[in-house]
Amino acid sequence: MSEKKHVRWLLDELPRLREQNLITAETENVLREHYAVRLTPGVNYFMLALGILGVALIGGGIILIFNYNWDMLGQAQQIGVSFLPLLLGLAVSLFTLIRGKSQLWREASAILTAAGGAVAVALLSQIYQLNGSLSDYMMLVLITSLPLIFIFDSIGLATLYSFGMFSLLEFGSPEWLRLLILAGIAVWLIMHLRKQSACRVYARYLSLPVVFYLSIQYAGHGCAPLMLFTIAALFLLLGCELQDEGETFWRNPWFPASFLLLTVMLAIGAEANNLLRTGPEYHRVLGGGRPPDLIERLVRFWCVESLFLIGLAWMLVRNFMKKKRDVFRVMIPLLMLFVAFGYVFRSVPETGFVCRVGMNCFMGAFGISLICAGIRKGSLLVFNQGMLLCTVLFTLRFLSADLGLVVRGIGMIAAGLIIIGSNVYLTRKNRSGKEAGHETK
């Protein structure tokens, strides 16, 4: 709110500055166009959530009322009642589109129409005793909901759609339908990840479960670590780009999510000898025992993994061309080269031990580099990221050592005191630097 007040003050000052010949008319127009974008109202997510909750409660109440009297209705009446929620949703949707209502109306229209369609399909299947699975039902609901997401540009329905995709896991749904459902939400996310979109921050959050679904669906058995490392590296670099653009912590979910994923993967790699080795079923495929479904999984895995690798390569080349050389942009390529080495030579018996030692060394070097960078820049965020890596590594090595409980307890207390003391010291150092800067001015 304070930023908008400052922008309004500046826009009010522009005519006065032009009258005093401090700026030209052309400069005034350029500044007005530049700062007017920041006055564009964003999405009120609180009111949006309340509206979605209200629509859900109304729909649930209507369903309960009809369910109570369902057996007393004839077949024709049951069919008519089945279409009532859908007709209500269509009526509200037409009213919203014709009158050009607000985003809250658009959200309610999209969700009400999609829910009406889902209810109609469920009730008609029950009336006519149609056989079908949950996967078939959810597939039909998702496909019919997809056009509504684009027509109403609905955030709420897109969220329900994204989490509804998880119901398709481990079911024998046609592959082309899964790709269609995934491509639909991917196009919507790409449209809103642009800087001009008012929903770009929410789209960043919503992209996380979509990528998580993609990794579960196509990682396969034994290939998940390679894909997870690639996803963590790609989104960590994307998060660094958002940080460079001045995005705050809560507006940049890619950075903390990918950093935590990378920390978990490094911790697992520091303990497991066979993290990057494929499972026995893939050795049978490569060695001559050919289950067709496993071969298809390998093909699907590499198709999806190639997309992530292309995105990662594009980010690395982009950072190289722009000469960005911070800790993350230097360590991430080294990590991916090491992961690629471990995956290529996964069949060599000694590779597991080499990868485990390498993960420990890399985790320690990464953490120390971030700590040094945080102290040099005076950034508590970067400093604590390095402390997190070092603390996790210290905990893994300390707990796996042959030490007594007393020694372990003393070590953990010492580690906690170091973290607290270093944060207090860096905070005071930053405050002293700011005060010295103000006195110099």
N, C-alpha and C positions, 0 to 999 in steps of 0.2 A: 504494500500500500504506500509506503514512504517513497518508493521509487516512482510511482505514478504521480505523487504530489510534486516531486522534483521535476518530472517531465512536463507537467502542466505549468509549473512556474516558468520553466524555460520557454515553453511555447508562448506564454503570455508576454514574456520579455522580448521576443523576437521583433515585433513591430516597433517597439521603443528603440531597440538597437539599430534598426534600419533607419528610423527617423533621425537618429544621431549620426548617421553615416558611418557607423562602426562595422556594419555588414551590408552587403549588397542585397538587392531583392532576390537575385538568383541563389545566393547563399541561404537566405531565409527560407526559400522554397525547398531547398535540398535538406536543410536541418528539420523542417517541419515534416517532410516525407519520411525522413529517417527515424525521428522520435515518435511519430504518430503511431507506428506499429506497436510500440510498447503500451499504448493506451487501449489496444484491442482487448476486450474482456475475454478471459479464458473460461474454461469449463469449471463450474462450481461442482466439484466432485461430491461434496457432502449432500447438496440438494439432489444431485443425480442419484446417489445411493439411496436416499430416502424415497425418491420417486420409484426406483426399481423395486424396493422393498414393499412399497404400497401396492404396486401393480401385482406383485407376487402374492401378497396376502388376499387381495380381492379375487384373483383367479383361484387361489386355493379355497376360499370360502364358497365360491360358486360351485366348484367341483364337489365339495362336501355336501352341499345342499342337494344337488342332483343325485349324488350317490345314495343319499338317504331314501329317496323316493324312486330309485332306478327300477326296481323290480315291479313296481306298480304300473309302469309305462309299457305300451305296446311297442312292437318293433318299429313301426313308422314314426312313433313319437320319439323313440330312442335315437333313431337316425336324425330326426330334426334337432333334438337336443344336442347331439354330437357336433353339429355344425354351428350352434349358437355362439360359442366362444370365438370361433374363426370369423363369423359374420360380424360380431362385435368389434373384433380387432381390425377387420377391413374397413368398417365404418369409421372408426377412430383414425385409421391411417389416411383415408381419403380426406377427412376433415383437416387433419394436420398438414397434408401436402397442399391442399387447395388454399387454406388460410395462411400458410407459411408460418406455422407455430414455432415456438422456441425448441431448444435442444431437449428439454425435459419432456415435452410432448412427443418429440421424435423418438426418444428412448422408450417411452411408454407404448407408443404405437408399434414399434418394432418388436418389443418383447411380447406384447399382448397378441399380436398377429402370429408370431412364431409359436407361442404357447397354445393358441387356439388351433393351429395346424397340428401340433403334437397331440393335443387332446382328441381331436377328430380322428386321427389315425389310430390312436389307442382304443377309442370306444368302438369304432367301426370294426377293428380287428376282433374285439371281444363279441360284438353282436353277431358277426358272420363266422366266428370260430376259425379265424385264419391262422394257419401255422406260421411261425416265424421266431427268430431269435432276437435277443437284445441288440446284437450287432446290426441286424437288418433294420430294426426300428430306429436306432440312433443314426444309422447311415441316412435313412430317409429324412429324419428330422433335421440333421445338419445340412443336407443338400438343399432342402426347402428354406432353411433359415439364411443361407448364404446370400441370396439376392436382397433380402431385407436389410442385411448389414450395410450394403452399398447404397440402397435406396434412401435409408434414413441416416446413414453415417452413424450407426448406433455403437457407442462404446460398450454399453451394458450387454447387448446381444453378442458383440464380438468376444467379450469376456466369457460368457456362458458357452459360446461356440468353441473357444479355445480349450476350456476345461472339459467340454463334452467330447472332444477328440480322444481323450484318454480312455473312453469306454470302448474304443475300437481296437485297443491293444489286445494281442493274443487271441483275436478272432479271425476266422477265415474270410474276411471281406475281400472283394476284388481290389487288386492293387491300383488299378486306374482310378477307382472311386476314391481311394485313400489319397492318391496324389491330387485329385481334383479338390477334395476338401482341404488339404494342406495348402495347395496353391492359392485357394480363395482367400484364406486368412493372411497368407504371406503378402498378397497384393495389397490388401487393406492396410497391413502394417507398414509396408514400404511407402504407401501414399501418405501416411501420417507421421512417418519418421523424418519428413522434410522439415526444414526450419520454419517454414511458413505455417505449418499446421498448429492449431491451438491445442491439439491433443497429442503432441509429439512426446511429452514426458510420459503420459499414460501408455502410449504405444511402446516406449522403451521397456516399461515394466511388463506389459503384456507379451512382448517378444520372448521373455525368459521362459515361461511355461511352454510356448510353442517350440522353442529350440530344445527344451527338455524332452518334450514328446518326440521330436525328431530323433534325438539321440537314443531314446529307449526303443523306438520303432525300428531303427535301421542299424544300430550298433552291432547287433548279433552277439553271439557267444565268443568271448575272447578278444573282440576288437574294440570293446567299449573304451579302454584306457587311451588308445590312440586318438579316438574321436573326442573324448573329453579333454585331453590335453590341447587338441587343436581348437576346440570351442573356447576353452579358457584363454588361450593365447590371443585368439581373434578378438574376443569381446574385451579383453584387458587393453588391447591397443585402441579399440574403439572408445573405451572409457577414457583413455589418456587424451584422445582427441577432444572429447567433450570437456575434460578438465582444462585443456588449453584454451577452449572457447569461453571459459569462465563459468561453466555450469556448477551449481552447488552440489553438495553430497547427495541430497535427496532427489535431485533432478537428474542424477547420473547413476541409475541402478546397475548399469553394466559393469562399472568398475568394481564396486564391492562384491557383487555376485561372482564375477569371474576371478577376482583375487582369492575369495574364499574357496572356490572350486579348485583353483591352482594349488592353494595351500593343502587342501585335503589330498589331492592327487600326489603331490610331492611327499606328504607324510606317509601315504600308502606305499609309494615307491621306495621310500627310505626303509621300510620294514619288510616288504614282500620281495622275494627273489624272482618270482615269475609274473610280475605285473604286465610286462609287454609280450609275454609268450602266449600264443594262441592255444585254444582248447584242443582236446584230442579229436573232436569231430572234424576240425579243419585239417588236422594232420591226415585224417583218413581221406578227406576230399583231395588234398594235394598229393597224397601218396597212392591214390588209385581207387579207394573205396568211395563211391560216388553217390551219396544221397542227393537227389536233384534239388531238394529244397535248400540244402546247405550251400550248394553252388549259387543258387539264386540269392541267398542272403549275402554271400560275398560280393556279388555283382551290385546289389542294392547298396551295401555298405560303402563300396568304393565310389559309387555315383554320388552319394551324399557327402562322403568324406572329401571328395574332389572339390565340391562346392565350397566347403569350409577352407580347404587348402588354397583355393584360388583367391578367396577373400583375404586370407592371411598373407599370401604373397603380395597381393595388391597393397595392403597396408604397409608391409615391410618396404616395398619399392617406394611408396609415397613418402614414408618417413626418411628413407635414404636420400631421395631427391630434395626434400626440404631440410636436410641436414639436422634432423632431430636426434640427439644423442643422450637422452636421459637414461636412468638405470633400467627402466622397464623396456625401453626400445632397444637396449643393448643385450639384456639378459634373455628376453623372450626368443630371439632368433637362435641364441646358443642352446637354450633349452630344447627347442624343436629339432635342432640338428642332433642333439643327444638322443631324444626320443626316437627320431627316425633311425639313428644308428642301432638302438636297441631293438627296434621292430624288424629291421632288415636282417639282423644277425640273431634273431630270437631262437633259432634252432640250435645254436651253438651252446653247449652246456654251461660254459663259463660266463655267458652273457648275463645271466640273472644276477650273479654276484657282482659283476662290473657295473650293471645298472643300479644296483642297490647302493654300492659305494658312491657312484656318481651322483645319485639323487641326494645322498647325505651331504656331499661336498657342495653341490649346486645350491641346496637349500641354505646351507650356512653362508656361502658367498653372497647369495641373493639378499639374505637378511642383513648381513653386515654392510653391504653396499647401500641398502635402503636406509639403514641407521645413519651412515656417514652422510648420505645425501640429505636426510632430514635435518641433521645438525647444521650442515652447510647452508641450507636454504632457510633454516628456522621454521620448518614445517612439521608440526606435531603429527599430522596425518601420515606423511611419508615415514617419519621416525617410528611411529607405532606399527606401521605395516612391517617394517624390518624387525621390530621387537616381537611381533607375532610369529614371524617365521622362525626367528632364533629361539623363542620360547617353546614352540612346538617341537623343534629339533632337539632342544635341550631336554624336554620332557620325554621324548621317545628314547633317547640314549640313556637318560638318567634312570628311567623306570626299567629298562631292559638290562641295566648293569646289576651285578651281584652285590647289592648294598643292603644294609639293614634299614628298617623303617625309620629309625631315628635320623640316620644320615640323609635319607630321602626327604624327610620332613624339614630338616635344616636347610637342605638344598633348595626346596621349593619356597621356603620363607625368604631365603636370600634372593632368589630370582624375583619374587614379588616386590621386595624392597628395592631392588635395582630398577624395576620397571617404574614404580611410583617415584623414586628419587630422580630418575632421569627425566621423567615428564615434568616434575616440579622445577628442576633446573632449567630445562629448555623453555618452559613457560616464562620463568623469571627473566631468562636471557632475552627472549623476544620482547617482553614488556620493557626491559631496560633499553633495548635498541630503539623501540618506538618512541620512548620518552626522550632519548638523546636526539633522535631525528627531529622531534617537535622543538626542542631547545635550539637546535641549529637553525631551524627556519625562523 
